[in-house]
Amino acid sequence: MKLRILNGGHAAIAYAGALLGHHFAHDAARDPLIRGYLEKLEREEIIPTLAPISGIEFPAYLATVLERFANPEIGDTVPRLCLDGSNRQPKFILPTLADRLEAGRSIDGLALEVALWCRYCAGKGADGEPLTVDDENAERLTENARRAEHDPTAFLSMTDIFGPLADNATFAAAFTRAVNALYRDGTAGTLETYVNGGLS
């Protein structure tokens, strides 16, 4: 539950927040576009993958998580949340994505999260300011992320990170749509499109 709702939620706001120029996690969590994206992703794609836990109401836990993310007294930063994505994505996002695919369910929001990570790894924010990719695989991530602007599947070629998902056609198609939208419409425009309907 924690890994998917809380840690997965951190990943969802991290890269969107970095691309939109937020430094503090609470500012990213309060951004209406990021908040809308996070809530839709959690309710429609993450929480439905969880098995019931006696005495736990997932919507109530999510509400607590959202309140925590938006609390300025915690003082968490977006750069910290963006750290070590090549290690964190396989723990907090990709298992959820794999479960959704196995169940034949939509993965648009999760594919968008991976696309936001990819766009972040390319090293420039929405305003053109440089972003520091703090990751042991930073050089390789940046190289493949920059190639992804014209060939999105280049980023998925890192099989040590993506495992079997690297060869999943459904994931590749959803990821490609998300990457193309980010370069065509920008981060804010893509988040708005996702929140208000879907990506195409």
C-alpha positions as CSV (number, residue, x, y, z in Angstrom):
1,M,0.0,0.0,0.0
2,K,2.7,2.5,1.0
3,L,5.0,1.7,-1.9
4,R,2.2,2.2,-4.4
5,I,0.1,5.0,-3.0
6,L,2.8,7.1,-1.1
7,N,6.0,6.3,-2.9
8,G,4.4,6.0,-6.3
9,G,2.6,9.3,-5.5
10,H,5.9,10.9,-4.8
11,A,7.3,9.8,-8.1
12,A,4.2,11.2,-9.9
13,I,4.6,14.7,-8.4
14,A,8.5,14.6,-8.6
15,Y,9.1,14.8,-12.3
16,A,6.1,16.9,-13.1
17,G,7.1,19.2,-10.4
18,A,10.7,19.5,-11.7
19,L,9.6,20.1,-15.2
20,L,7.3,22.8,-14.1
21,G,10.0,24.5,-12.1
22,H,8.9,23.7,-8.5
23,H,11.6,23.3,-5.9
24,F,9.5,22.3,-2.8
25,A,7.4,19.2,-2.9
26,H,4.5,21.0,-1.2
27,D,4.4,23.5,-4.0
28,A,4.3,20.7,-6.6
29,A,1.5,19.0,-4.6
30,R,-0.5,22.2,-4.5
31,D,-0.1,22.9,-8.2
32,P,-3.7,22.3,-9.6
33,L,-2.5,20.4,-12.6
34,I,-0.1,18.1,-10.7
35,R,-2.7,17.6,-8.0
36,G,-5.4,16.7,-10.5
37,Y,-3.0,14.3,-12.3
38,L,-2.0,12.7,-9.0
39,E,-5.5,12.2,-7.7
40,K,-6.7,10.7,-11.0
41,L,-3.7,8.4,-11.3
42,E,-4.1,7.2,-7.7
43,R,-7.8,6.6,-7.9
44,E,-8.1,5.1,-11.3
45,E,-4.9,3.2,-11.8
46,I,-2.9,2.7,-8.5
47,I,-5.5,1.9,-5.8
48,P,-7.4,-0.6,-8.0
49,T,-4.3,-2.8,-8.1
50,L,-4.3,-3.2,-4.3
51,A,-5.7,-6.2,-2.5
52,P,-8.1,-5.3,0.3
53,I,-6.5,-4.9,3.8
54,S,-8.7,-5.4,6.8
55,G,-9.5,-2.1,8.6
56,I,-7.8,0.0,5.9
57,E,-9.8,2.4,3.6
58,F,-7.6,3.2,0.7
59,P,-9.4,6.5,-0.1
60,A,-8.8,7.7,3.5
61,Y,-5.2,6.7,3.3
62,L,-4.9,8.6,0.0
63,A,-6.4,11.7,1.6
64,T,-3.8,11.6,4.4
65,V,-1.0,11.2,1.8
66,L,-2.3,14.2,-0.2
67,E,-2.5,16.3,2.9
68,R,1.1,15.3,3.8
69,F,2.4,16.1,0.4
70,A,0.9,19.6,0.5
71,N,2.2,20.3,4.0
72,P,5.0,23.0,3.9
73,E,6.2,22.2,7.3
74,I,7.6,18.9,6.1
75,G,10.0,20.8,3.8
76,D,10.6,18.0,1.3
77,T,12.1,19.0,-2.0
78,V,11.4,18.0,-5.6
79,P,15.1,17.4,-6.3
80,R,15.2,14.8,-3.5
81,L,12.1,13.1,-4.8
82,C,13.8,12.9,-8.3
83,L,16.9,11.2,-6.9
84,D,17.8,7.7,-8.2
85,G,14.9,7.2,-10.5
86,S,16.5,4.1,-12.2
87,N,16.3,2.4,-8.8
88,R,13.0,3.8,-7.6
89,Q,10.9,3.4,-10.7
90,P,11.2,-0.4,-10.7
91,K,10.1,-0.5,-7.1
92,F,7.3,2.1,-7.0
93,I,5.8,2.4,-10.5
94,L,6.7,-0.4,-12.8
95,P,5.1,-3.2,-10.7
96,T,1.8,-1.4,-10.7
97,L,2.1,-0.8,-14.4
98,A,2.8,-4.5,-14.9
99,D,-0.2,-5.5,-12.8
100,R,-2.5,-3.2,-14.8
101,L,-1.2,-4.6,-18.1
102,E,-1.7,-8.2,-16.9
103,A,-5.3,-7.3,-16.0
104,G,-5.9,-5.7,-19.4
105,R,-6.6,-2.3,-17.8
106,S,-5.7,1.3,-18.8
107,I,-2.2,2.4,-18.1
108,D,-2.4,6.0,-19.5
109,G,-1.6,7.7,-16.2
110,L,1.3,5.3,-15.3
111,A,2.7,5.6,-18.8
112,L,2.6,9.3,-18.5
113,E,4.5,9.1,-15.2
114,V,7.3,7.2,-17.0
115,A,7.2,9.7,-19.8
116,L,7.6,12.6,-17.3
117,W,10.6,10.8,-15.9
118,C,12.0,10.4,-19.4
119,R,11.4,14.0,-20.2
120,Y,13.1,15.0,-16.9
121,C,16.1,12.8,-17.7
122,A,16.5,14.8,-21.0
123,G,17.8,17.5,-18.7
124,K,15.7,20.5,-19.4
125,G,12.6,21.9,-17.7
126,A,9.5,23.4,-19.3
127,D,11.2,26.8,-19.2
128,G,14.4,25.5,-20.8
129,E,16.4,25.7,-17.6
130,P,18.8,22.8,-17.1
131,L,17.8,20.0,-14.7
132,T,20.4,17.9,-12.8
133,V,19.8,14.1,-13.2
134,D,21.1,12.7,-9.9
135,D,21.3,9.0,-10.6
136,E,24.0,6.4,-10.9
137,N,22.8,5.8,-14.5
138,A,22.5,9.5,-15.3
139,E,24.6,9.5,-18.5
140,R,22.8,6.6,-20.0
141,L,19.4,7.9,-18.9
142,T,20.0,11.3,-20.4
143,E,21.3,9.9,-23.7
144,N,18.3,7.6,-24.2
145,A,15.9,10.3,-23.0
146,R,17.2,12.7,-25.6
147,R,16.9,10.1,-28.3
148,A,13.3,9.5,-27.1
149,E,12.2,12.9,-28.4
150,H,12.2,11.4,-31.9
151,D,12.2,7.7,-31.0
152,P,10.3,7.2,-27.7
153,T,11.1,3.5,-27.5
154,A,14.8,4.3,-27.1
155,F,14.2,5.1,-23.5
156,L,12.5,1.7,-23.0
157,S,15.5,-0.1,-24.5
158,M,17.1,-0.2,-21.0
159,T,16.0,-3.7,-20.2
160,D,17.9,-3.7,-16.9
161,I,15.4,-1.1,-15.7
162,F,12.3,-2.0,-17.5
163,G,12.6,-5.8,-17.7
164,P,9.9,-7.5,-19.7
165,L,8.0,-4.2,-20.0
166,A,10.7,-3.0,-22.4
167,D,9.1,-5.4,-25.0
168,N,5.5,-4.9,-24.1
169,A,3.7,-3.3,-27.2
170,T,0.8,-1.9,-25.2
171,F,3.1,-0.1,-22.8
172,A,5.3,1.1,-25.7
173,A,2.3,2.6,-27.4
174,A,1.0,4.3,-24.3
175,F,4.4,5.6,-23.5
176,T,4.9,6.9,-27.0
177,R,1.6,8.8,-26.9
178,A,2.7,10.4,-23.6
179,V,6.2,11.4,-24.7
180,N,4.8,12.8,-28.0
181,A,2.2,14.8,-26.0
182,L,4.9,16.2,-23.7
183,Y,7.0,17.5,-26.6
184,R,4.0,18.7,-28.6
185,D,1.9,20.2,-25.8
186,G,4.3,20.8,-23.0
187,T,4.1,19.4,-19.5
188,A,1.2,21.6,-18.4
189,G,-0.8,21.0,-21.5
190,T,-0.3,17.2,-21.3
191,L,-1.3,17.1,-17.7
192,E,-4.4,19.1,-18.4
193,T,-5.3,16.8,-21.3
194,Y,-4.9,13.7,-19.1
195,V,-6.9,15.1,-16.2
196,N,-9.7,16.2,-18.5
197,G,-10.0,13.1,-20.6
198,G,-7.1,11.2,-22.0
199,L,-4.0,11.3,-24.2
200,S,-4.1,10.6,-28.0
